Amino acid sequence: MPNPKIKIEPTSFGLRLEKFTVLSVAVMFGLTIYYYGFLPDNIPHHFNASVEPDAWGGKWVLLVIPIVGLALYYFLKWTSRHPNIGNYPVKITETNAPRQYQLAIRMMQALNLTIQLLLLCILVMMIRTGMGGSTFLIKLVMYGLVAVLFGVLGTYFYKALQKE
């Protein structure tokens, strides 16, 4: 039996998350366009677990990051607008659907922003490393964002599995 289809009104916090997500995607495109001409022909395009470059290639790879970010943005936005099609850790009923859907929407919005910020950090690391700059602070931010990513997922599952 399919999950109930109900309308969930957007929250002000959700709208703010959405605005910051759009801003992150726009900044990725802006940085790519601005720095593309300044970069050498070969830049790092892969980083190992220690966030050190381990593969270098043409600077055209830089264009992939904002395009992937935009595609992920629209996919995650679409899924957050159709919470009834998702899989849930609990059985969805008419009674718990509003709460479960709101939790899922908030999780998708937070994941979208966090993923866009991670992609932005990767883009900045590619640019900074390609230009010979330091990436220490960006690495710290990336580690923090990975922690936020797992925190968002953990918080969602903790709240979704609680009784109302």
C-alpha positions as CSV (number, residue, x, y, z in Angstrom):
1,M,0.0,0.0,0.0
2,P,1.5,3.4,-1.0
3,N,2.2,6.0,1.6
4,P,-0.6,8.6,2.1
5,K,-0.2,11.7,0.0
6,I,-0.7,14.9,2.1
7,K,0.4,18.5,1.6
8,I,3.1,19.7,3.9
9,E,3.5,23.5,4.2
10,P,7.0,24.8,4.0
11,T,8.6,26.2,7.2
12,S,10.5,29.4,7.5
13,F,13.6,27.4,8.6
14,G,13.2,25.1,5.5
15,L,13.0,28.2,3.3
16,R,16.2,29.6,4.8
17,L,18.0,26.3,4.2
18,E,16.8,26.4,0.6
19,K,18.1,30.0,0.1
20,F,21.5,29.1,1.5
21,T,21.6,26.0,-0.8
22,V,20.8,28.1,-3.9
23,L,23.4,30.6,-2.8
24,S,26.0,27.7,-2.5
25,V,25.3,26.5,-6.0
26,A,25.5,30.1,-7.4
27,V,28.9,30.6,-5.6
28,M,30.2,27.4,-7.2
29,F,29.3,28.6,-10.6
30,G,30.7,32.1,-9.9
31,L,34.0,30.8,-8.6
32,T,34.4,28.4,-11.5
33,I,33.7,31.2,-14.1
34,Y,36.0,33.7,-12.3
35,Y,39.0,31.4,-11.6
36,Y,38.9,29.3,-14.7
37,G,41.2,31.6,-16.7
38,F,43.7,32.1,-13.9
39,L,44.3,28.3,-13.4
40,P,47.1,26.3,-14.9
41,D,46.3,23.7,-17.4
42,N,46.7,20.9,-14.8
43,I,44.9,21.0,-11.5
44,P,44.2,18.4,-8.8
45,H,40.9,16.6,-9.5
46,H,41.0,13.9,-6.8
47,F,41.9,14.0,-3.2
48,N,42.7,11.1,-0.9
49,A,41.3,10.4,2.6
50,S,43.9,12.8,4.0
51,V,42.5,15.5,1.7
52,E,45.8,15.6,-0.3
53,P,45.8,15.7,-4.1
54,D,46.6,12.3,-5.6
55,A,45.4,12.8,-9.2
56,W,45.9,15.8,-11.5
57,G,44.3,16.6,-14.8
58,G,42.9,19.2,-17.1
59,K,41.2,22.2,-15.6
60,W,38.0,21.4,-17.5
61,V,37.3,19.0,-14.6
62,L,36.5,22.0,-12.5
63,L,33.4,22.6,-14.6
64,V,32.0,19.2,-13.4
65,I,31.6,20.2,-9.8
66,P,29.0,23.0,-10.2
67,I,27.1,20.9,-12.8
68,V,27.0,17.9,-10.4
69,G,26.0,20.3,-7.6
70,L,23.1,21.7,-9.7
71,A,21.9,18.3,-10.6
72,L,22.0,17.1,-7.0
73,Y,20.3,20.2,-5.9
74,Y,17.3,19.6,-8.2
75,F,17.1,15.9,-7.4
76,L,17.2,16.5,-3.6
77,K,14.7,19.3,-3.9
78,W,12.4,17.1,-6.0
79,T,12.6,14.3,-3.4
80,S,11.9,16.7,-0.6
81,R,8.7,17.9,-2.4
82,H,7.4,14.3,-2.7
83,P,7.9,12.8,0.7
84,N,5.2,10.2,0.1
85,I,7.4,8.3,-2.3
86,G,10.2,7.8,0.2
87,N,11.2,4.8,2.3
88,Y,10.9,5.3,6.0
89,P,12.2,3.5,9.1
90,V,8.7,3.3,10.4
91,K,5.4,2.3,8.8
92,I,3.6,5.5,7.5
93,T,0.0,5.9,8.5
94,E,-2.5,8.8,8.2
95,T,-1.7,9.6,11.8
96,N,2.1,9.8,11.7
97,A,2.5,10.9,8.0
98,P,2.6,14.7,8.7
99,R,5.4,14.3,11.3
100,Q,7.4,11.8,9.4
101,Y,7.1,13.7,6.2
102,Q,8.2,17.0,7.9
103,L,11.2,15.2,9.4
104,A,12.1,13.7,6.0
105,I,11.7,17.1,4.2
106,R,13.9,18.8,6.8
107,M,16.5,16.0,6.5
108,M,16.6,16.3,2.7
109,Q,16.9,20.1,2.9
110,A,19.7,19.9,5.4
111,L,21.5,17.2,3.3
112,N,21.1,19.3,0.2
113,L,22.8,22.3,1.8
114,T,25.5,20.1,3.4
115,I,26.3,18.4,0.2
116,Q,26.4,21.7,-1.7
117,L,28.8,23.1,0.9
118,L,31.0,20.0,0.6
119,L,31.1,20.4,-3.2
120,L,32.0,24.0,-2.7
121,C,34.9,23.1,-0.4
122,I,36.1,20.6,-3.0
123,L,35.9,23.2,-5.7
124,V,37.8,25.7,-3.5
125,M,40.5,23.1,-2.7
126,M,40.9,22.3,-6.4
127,I,41.3,26.0,-7.2
128,R,43.6,26.8,-4.2
129,T,45.8,23.7,-4.8
130,G,46.0,24.5,-8.5
131,M,47.1,28.0,-7.8
132,G,49.7,26.8,-5.2
133,G,47.7,28.1,-2.1
134,S,47.1,26.6,1.3
135,T,44.1,24.4,2.0
136,F,44.5,23.8,5.7
137,L,41.4,25.8,6.7
138,I,39.3,24.3,3.9
139,K,40.3,20.8,5.1
140,L,39.0,21.6,8.6
141,V,35.7,22.9,7.2
142,M,35.4,19.7,5.1
143,Y,35.9,17.5,8.1
144,G,33.3,19.5,10.0
145,L,30.8,19.2,7.1
146,V,31.3,15.5,7.0
147,A,30.5,15.4,10.7
148,V,27.4,17.6,10.0
149,L,26.3,15.2,7.3
150,F,26.4,12.2,9.7
151,G,24.8,14.4,12.4
152,V,21.8,15.2,10.0
153,L,21.3,11.5,9.2
154,G,21.6,10.5,12.9
155,T,19.2,13.2,14.1
156,Y,16.7,12.2,11.5
157,F,16.7,8.5,12.4
158,Y,16.7,9.3,16.1
159,K,13.6,11.5,15.7
160,A,11.9,9.3,13.1
161,L,12.1,6.3,15.4
162,Q,10.7,8.1,18.5
163,K,7.1,7.7,19.4
164,E,5.1,10.8,18.9
